[in-house]
Amino acid sequence: MKNLELYPLITEKSAKYSDYSTYVFRTNADYDKTMIKDFLEKRFSIKVKGIRTAVFSRKATNKRTNKTKSSYFKKVFVKVDSGVKIPLFEGV
């Protein structure tokens, strides 16, 4: 299994999700749910109950004359058993 790039999203809204044992990550849009689930279960030794994803499309930006587009990304909502904590979100 290749290394997945999962970045924790720590916002006020994602902190509310953590009260319901749901954690939010940002990742590349190419990864699917099974890859993400297998990676999280091996990396953090947890049991994942469910995964929801949302894909965000590119946005055009114009900084003076440089027209660029942001990259695609996927937001991943990971539901775990109650009482299980992911160490990345411990101080939130």
C-alpha positions as CSV (number, residue, x, y, z in Angstrom):
1,M,0.0,0.0,0.0
2,K,1.4,3.4,-0.9
3,N,1.5,6.3,1.5
4,L,-1.7,8.3,1.5
5,E,-1.7,12.0,2.2
6,L,-4.3,12.6,4.8
7,Y,-4.3,16.0,6.5
8,P,-6.6,16.7,9.5
9,L,-9.0,19.6,9.0
10,I,-9.2,21.4,12.3
11,T,-12.0,24.0,12.2
12,E,-14.8,24.9,14.5
13,K,-17.2,22.8,12.5
14,S,-14.9,19.8,12.5
15,A,-14.5,20.2,16.3
16,K,-18.3,19.8,16.6
17,Y,-18.1,16.6,14.5
18,S,-15.6,15.1,16.9
19,D,-18.2,15.2,19.7
20,Y,-20.1,12.6,17.6
21,S,-17.0,10.4,17.0
22,T,-16.5,11.8,13.5
23,Y,-13.2,13.2,12.3
24,V,-12.6,15.3,9.2
25,F,-9.5,14.9,6.9
26,R,-8.5,16.5,3.6
27,T,-6.9,14.3,0.9
28,N,-6.2,14.0,-2.8
29,A,-9.3,13.4,-4.9
30,D,-7.9,10.2,-6.4
31,Y,-8.1,8.1,-3.2
32,D,-11.2,6.0,-2.7
33,K,-13.0,5.0,0.5
34,T,-11.5,1.5,0.8
35,M,-8.0,2.9,0.5
36,I,-8.6,5.5,3.1
37,K,-10.3,3.0,5.5
38,D,-7.5,0.5,5.2
39,F,-4.9,3.2,5.8
40,L,-6.6,4.6,8.9
41,E,-7.2,1.2,10.5
42,K,-3.5,0.2,10.0
43,R,-2.0,3.6,10.9
44,F,-4.0,4.4,14.1
45,S,-5.1,0.8,15.1
46,I,-8.8,1.8,15.1
47,K,-12.0,0.3,13.8
48,V,-13.7,2.6,11.2
49,K,-17.5,2.4,11.2
50,G,-18.1,4.5,8.1
51,I,-16.7,7.0,5.7
52,R,-18.4,9.8,3.8
53,T,-16.6,11.8,1.2
54,A,-17.2,15.1,-0.6
55,V,-15.2,16.1,-3.7
56,F,-14.5,19.8,-4.2
57,S,-13.8,21.1,-7.7
58,R,-11.2,23.6,-8.9
59,K,-11.7,27.3,-8.4
60,A,-10.2,29.9,-10.7
61,T,-8.2,32.6,-9.1
62,N,-6.8,35.8,-10.7
63,K,-3.9,37.5,-9.0
64,R,-3.2,40.4,-11.2
65,T,-2.4,38.8,-14.5
66,N,-1.6,35.3,-13.3
67,K,-4.6,33.2,-13.8
68,T,-4.4,29.9,-11.9
69,K,-6.7,27.2,-10.7
70,S,-6.7,25.5,-7.3
71,S,-6.4,21.7,-7.2
72,Y,-9.2,19.2,-6.7
73,F,-9.4,17.8,-3.2
74,K,-11.6,15.5,-1.2
75,K,-13.0,16.0,2.3
76,V,-13.3,12.8,4.2
77,F,-15.6,12.3,7.2
78,V,-14.5,9.2,9.3
79,K,-16.9,7.7,11.8
80,V,-15.4,5.6,14.6
81,D,-16.8,3.8,17.6
82,S,-17.7,6.0,20.5
83,G,-14.9,6.4,23.0
84,V,-12.2,5.8,20.3
85,K,-9.9,8.8,19.8
86,I,-7.5,9.6,17.0
87,P,-4.3,11.1,18.4
88,L,-4.1,13.8,15.8
89,F,-7.2,15.4,17.2
90,E,-6.4,15.1,20.9
91,G,-6.1,18.8,21.9
92,V,-9.0,20.0,19.9
